[in-house]
Each structure stands twice: as structure tokens, then as C-alpha cells.
Amino acid sequence: MEKQATDKRQLGVAVPVGALRTRNGIGVGEFSDLIDFAQLCKKMRLGLIQILPVNDTGFESSPYSSLTAFGLHPLYLSIEKLDEFKTADNTIKNRIKTAKEKFDKYTRFSHYEVLKEKLDICRLIFDANKIDIIKSAALADWINSNTWVKEYAVYRRLKESNEQKSWKDWKEYNTVTSSDIEKLWNDKKLQDEHFFWVWLQRALDIQFAEASKAITDAGLLLEGDLPILMNEDSCDVWANPDIFIQGLSAGAPPDMYSPDGQNWGFPIYNWETQEKDNFKWWRLRLAVAEKYYQAYRIDHVLGFFRIWASSQRDYSSALGRFVPYIPVTSGDLKRLGFDKSRIRWVSQPHILTGEIWDALKNNWNGSYTEEELKIAAEKVFEKALVRVNEEELWLFKKKIKGEKDIDRFNLHPAARNYLLNKWKDRLFVEYTKGRFFPIWYFRNTSAYNSFSQNEKNELEALLAKRQRKSEKVWAQQGMKLLSVLVESSAMLPCAEDLGAVPSCVPRVLSKLRILGLRVIRWFRDWDKDGMPYIPFEDYPQLSVCTPAVHDSSTVREWWEKEADQEQFSGFIGVPSLPKIYHPGTAKIILSKAASARSRFRVYQIQDLLHLSNNWYSKNPEDERINVPGTANDFNWTYRLPAVISEIAKDKDLIQAVAELSRIKSVKKQTI
């Protein structure tokens, strides 16, 4: 296989498929719309189109919460391009016409409404043609070439029959073997339902492959997005539970924005099991992706080195830990002079009797009598706590393994909140007997602050030693796993390497020639006074430079509401930049970004549209794709402000973007 080159500079655009608009779509962008979009990009002299994940997420709008690593989303199907549509009756045609008229009025698309309507129409078409579809030799050949589709179809049929509930809540078949899946697939009574999902997937495959070819024929690269993690409620976790560790939930450690960290609810991988079959699942995933993409974005590449994992019995990830990690052992602690009771002191929260009473009294607003408060306190001691000898000191009962267990007792809100906070008050998490991990904010715990300065110094030295040893393990794991990806595909890998990045990550990425991500507003020297921006001439050549991403504000919103305008203006050498964003401001900022030494310079479509006065939303917040940490109907439903054919008439926009493509890399300064 011929590898994609990493030495050719490209200017690119990032756009969700669902955001595309043509006169053919039913309220949402479809794979076929990429054909028209590619022609627009060609006029703009762009070299790359980057899209968000397009796998089936069902009625969940986040593209990073997939039901399958292989199946495509029916949302992006162009119904009128189906072979079976040629014989559709007027009832179906009128229904499509009505749906278009309704949904095209929406500024942002309704994921649920549009998907439901499209699936309903597809079922009508399938039912009218199912005899021929099921007998189709072409479909049989496609099934044989896409072995993953059987378990996907069986899973999707079961999910439908269980009212879209998670497979963990199904009354039957929530635990299956490959034989169970094969038996269900071969059940003639279920054949129609299974073939409906297979028929959809083949049609999606054909349409996406056609769009991909059109992009390539236009001289552009198509870059996909492969989320590292899988939704717990996915076909892959259901059918292949051995390659996941389901008791742990992936996420991100605490930071200034999320003091309790982020718990994504996705299981982590069992790399040891996957290695036994030479990472077959990952290799298949890449092979399927390579049918469409020439490059791909590895979401959360840090997870290949080490993942932040917390118990699925916790809401937060405050008590998470890195996997893998060289643990602190009970032997280490004994060598520091810790006896059994001292080890318990640092690894379990200790609660004074009076603290429970204070928590309740401080939240007493007169709506409870003293007798009711007494009952509430006694319930806490009875249900959740166990006394330490005869002291006025308590521990959590052993049956409590996480924050969710505390909620089972239906305690007074004040007591509940106190216990949830106290649950995190420990220096170490003992995740298996005799193996400990320091919590992220261990210096804020009661145990740590009870130490003498000498004890603190000894503990800090031990943790620093464990960190150094763990870094070596992370480097080895990252090199091993990412080497599998690089050697398995001709696609050019691009890594999302944001966050608290261990020093081994850039070294491994560079050695494997994987492009890292540099978001201008965050690519700064955070350890220096004033946290200066990194000059564009110092951007690594093996990188993707971008001024905004799907999880951030657009450049316009950032400039008007978030940026230190004076500092950034000084950084780019244009001290007179206006405070209000307009095409002139956009041209200056985007031009500076285009000069970065990075191989790819990629802009969100919204940011490119701001080079013209014609495409500004009244409220810049309306142009965002996603607001992290929120769950609503707004996220992931952005649409272009007009159909592609109308945007293509904007000669000033096309010229402005084309000018960006001609900007050469700024030269690295030499002394």
C-alpha cells in the first residue's frame, strides 16, 4: 500500500456532513452533498476536507457516541438516490416533499425529527421492495465482504424491539456469544428486520464511496475522524465484551474548568486481549475507514498511551487513575513508616460524628423539625457509615464502592452532598488490594495536610519516581499501539493530542510521522510570564494548525468575547486590529494562521465564511458546533447559512479563501 505523503502543505476546511445544505437534502447534510461541496472547495483552492465521525449513533446527536465502529449513519442517506426510489409511489414522494418543506426552514437541524422521518420513509421503500432486496445477489456479496454487518443488524433489530434501551437493560440477549448472534441472524422470522439494516448500510456505503471518489477526483483529500473510544451501549461492546474493560469508565482528569474531571461513560480497552489476535478489531476498523478516507484524525490519541479511568460506580472522575500506571504499593508505604492504620488513613475518608450534624444544621432552613434532622442523621450513620472502634470517627461501609452507591440510600440532600464531597477526601485510591494511585488533588486532602513537612517531601519523592517509571510504560504502549495503526493503513494519521500531554507523546508521534494538533489560542508557553503565544515559525511541520475546533467557539466569537485582543494583536504584529470582527479582521487572522509551518492548516467552515459579509449570523454563539459539558438539542446540529450552490456564487469569498491557499510558510528564524 502506498502511504499518503506528509510533506505536502495543504489548506483545509473542517465541516460536519450534517451541516451541508443542498436543494436535494431532507433537512440535513447527506453524503451525496459532499460532491457539490468538493467542487466549491476546488474553486477555493483548498486541498483537504475534514469531517466529524459519521458512524451510526442512533438518536444520540453526538458523533462521538457511536453505536458501531463500522456502520454508517442513516441520517446521511440520500433517499432519492436509492435504486428502489425509482419505483416509489406518490405517497412516498409527497412525504419526502413535505419533509423537505418542513425541515429546510430550520436554522439548525433536528437530529431526532429528521432521523425518525428518514427511517420511516426508508421502511416504506424497503417493505415495498423487500422480496427483491432479500434475494439480491449483489447484497449477498456485500454481506460476505462486510462481515461486521451481521452483528450490527442483529444488534440494531434488538435495540429497536427494546425501545432503544441500552443492551444492558434488555430482558434477553444482553449477554451473547458469536453463536447466539449467528442463530438470530439465521432466524427466518427475523430476516426482514435484519435485512432492512443491511440494505441501509450497503446504500450508505455506495453513496459515501461515490462522494469520496468525487472528492479525490477534484484533487482533494478527505480526512475522517476515528474516536478512540466506543459508547458502552454499542454493538461492538455488546458483541465483543472481551476486548473492553467495562468496570472502568474513560474520561479526563480534573482541571480548572472541570474540578471533578470528566467521566465520559465509555469503557476502556483491554489491550492485552486485543494483542492476542494482533488487534484484529482495530485493523478491520482502519480497513473500513480506508474505503473512504485518505487521512484520519485520531481522537484523544493520549488514550493510546494511557487513559484516565474511573469506576463506573462514580459520577465524576475525581477518583480516577491512569491506566497503565506503576502503582504505589503497600510495601512502599510501609517503607515510609506507614502502619496498617496509617495506610487506611490515607486511602479511606474519615468522618467525624459532628461533621454529619453540622452538614444538616447548616442546611436547616426551618422546613425540618429538630426531630426530623435527628432521624436524617441517624439514617446516615445506619445506612452509609461504620464506626472506628469506639471513637467519634466513621468510615464508609465496605458495600459502598462509588458515588452512585451513596444515592441508593435516599438521604437528606445536605447529608448526601456532604458524603459525596467526603468520598473524594482521600490521598490515595486503592484500586486493587495493596495497589494505590494518588488522587489528582491529593495535596488538598485531610490526610496530606496532616503530614509533617518531612513526610510530605518523602511522599512527593516517591510519587515523582512512580511518574517517571510510568512515563516509560506510556511511551512503550503508545509506540506499540500506534505502530499497529500506522502499519495497517495507507491513510495519513493526524492526532488530537490536546490536554495534559506527557513528554513521551510528541516524541512517539514524531517518530511515527503522525501529525499533532496545534490550536492557536491554546498553543502557548504556559510556564512563562504572560503565557505568550508560540510563533508560527515554531510550529512543528508534522502538525495541523487550526484557529478553532468543533468543541471551541468560532474565531469570531473567540475574538469578540474571549480573546485578550491586545496581546494577540501584538503577537501577530498587527496592533490596530478592530475589536468588532468583520471580513477584514478575519482575513488578517486567518492569513497569519495560513503562514504556520504546519503541513495542514485547517479552518472550520464557519471561520472561512466570515471572510465575506454575506454569511454572518446575528449571534456568533449560534455558529458553534458543540458546547462541551452541555447536553441539549443545540449541540452538533449546525447548518450552513445557505445551500452550497448559493455560497458558490460569492466570488469575494472564493477569492479570499484562494488567497489563503497561496500563503507560504513563514521561515524559521535562525540565530
Secondary structure, DSSP 8 states (H G I E B T S, - for coil): -----SSS-EEEEE--GGG---SSSSSS--TTHHHHHHHHHHHTT--EEE----B--TT---TTS-S-SS-B-GGG--GGGSGGGGG--HHHHHHHHHHHHHHTT-SS--HHHHHHHHHHHHHHHHHHHHHHHHH-HHHHHHHHH-TTHHHHHHHHHHHHHTTT--GGG-SSSSS--HHHHHHHHT-GGGHHHHHHHHHHHHHHHHHHHHHHHHHHHTT-EEEEEEESS--SSSHHHHH-GGGEEEEEEEEE---SS-TT-EEEEEEEE-HHHHHHTTSHHHHHHHHHHTTT-SEEEEETTHHHH-EEEEETT-SSSTT-EEES---EEHHHHHHTT--HHHHHHHHS--EEHHHHHHHHHTT--SSS-HHHHHHHHHHHHHHTEEE-TTSSEEEE-TT--SHHHHHTT---HHHHHHHHHHHT--SEEEEETTEEEE-TTGGGSHHHHTS-HHHHHHHHHHHHHHHHHHHHHHHHHHHHHHHHHHHH-SSEEEE---SS--THHHHHHHHTT-BEEEEGGG-B-TTSTT--B--GGGS-SSEEEES--TTS--HHHIIIII--HHHHHHHHT-TT--SS--HHHHHHHHHHHHTSS-SEEEEEHHHHHTTSGGG--SSGGGG-S--TT--SSSTT----SS-HHHHTT-HHHHHHHHHHHT---------
